[in-house]
Amino acid sequence: MFAMPRWFNKEVVAIFVVVGFSYGAYRFFAPGGAHDMPHGGAPVSVAEVLERDVQQWNEFSGRLVAVNQVEIRPRVSGTIEEIHFKSGALVKKGDLLFTLDQRPYLAEVNRAQGTLASAEAQVKLTASELARAEHLIKDKVISQSEFDSRKNAFNVNEAIFKSAKAALESARINLDYTQIRSPITGRISRAEITKGNLIEAGINTPVLATVISNAPIYADFEVDENTFLRYAHLTKSDTKEVNQIPVMMGLATESDTPHKGYIESFDNRLNSASGTIRVRAVFANTDGTLVPGLFARMKLGDAGNQHVLLITDRAIGTDQNKKFVLVVGDDNKVAYREIKLGNVVNGLRVVREGLIPGEKIVVNGLQRARPGSEITPELVSMEIKPTVANVGKEQV
């Protein structure tokens, strides 16, 4: 049997193995190595950059806000005799909500009516005497002082009559205030003060209930400065231009944004601390399912389509704080290209800078391609075709 030299031990064998593997790896990954052999290099999937006219959307977070919110407070003092609604029910404008004890106010109306009737009788009497005195003064039957006396009596009684008439109107208004009605249409809260309690009108008047309108409803959110500037030209014109900005909204439990609305207004100043500006959108809420205070996912779209370049997120690499793609040239060599990205549109990413129409980029097999290497390109579609697993799901 062949005898190994004494110096050829296990440690030497290990050294040869390591050196051989390192050299082989170097030859494989180095330019001109195994993957750059005449057969064209490793097969890599590439796709052509898409060029389309699309409508871009920007996503924000917001809250639903009631268009009208009214705190129901008593305008006269009294004891609550009846509550005419159920907590959380929908009420219409003018619906009766509370009834206070009306007896003191009915008595005041009756007293005012009696005072008015007496004052009216005195006015009629002095008016008749004044008319008679006007004829007598012409014939010089009575003196001027007597005529003035009768005229003054009529003026006093007329003033008393007007005061009594105003007092009756005030008493009737107070009586009407004992029936507290809803000033708006909406959903009412529970009764904060129950039947039988005495309430006092005044500065510290208690809240009896709250009515919040439910149709339409606002969605308030904030957009960044760059987004606002893209719409700034619309805010300079009339409201019709602002209303043309499309806006969609989805709730926390909704995977999509099914609610369609329109922009009601942009705020009049930018918050310098956060770099954002407040925006208000309006939604119909005809079925009343949208409740003030709910979290809302907002999507604000451009007023029209824009010509953009689109790529798949699978082709995008990250280099510290930079985004890049690997561009494949006509010689099938790979080149590093830094890019600036935009929003996602129909499952594809908008490229704002770094690419030109018609270029091909690596979309699969980034680990088998590196700048300067040659590959064997396999042309594929940039878009992902829907499968049974993802049909109906929104690509993001």
Buried (B, 14 or more C-beta within 10 A) or exposed (E): EEEEEEEEEEEEEEEEEEEEEEEEEEEEEEEEBEBBEEEEBBEBBBBBBBEBEBEBBBBBEBBBBBBEEBEBBBEBBBBBBEBBBEEEEBBEEEBBBBBBBBEBBEEBBEEBBEBBEEBBEBBEEBBEBBEEBEEBBEEEEBEEEEBEEBBEBBEEBBEBBEEBBEBBEEBBEBBBBBBBBBEBBBBBBEBEBEEEEEBEBEEEBBEBBBBBBBBBBBBBBBBBEEBBEBBEEBBEEEEEBBBEBBBBBBBEEEEEBEBEBBBBBBBEEBEEEEEBBBBBBBBEBEEEEBBBEBEBBBBBEBBEEBEBBBBBBBBBEEEEEEBBBBBBEEEBBBBEBEBEBBBBBEBBBBBEEBBEEEBBBBBBBBEBBBEEBBBBBEEEEBBEEEEEEEEEEEBE
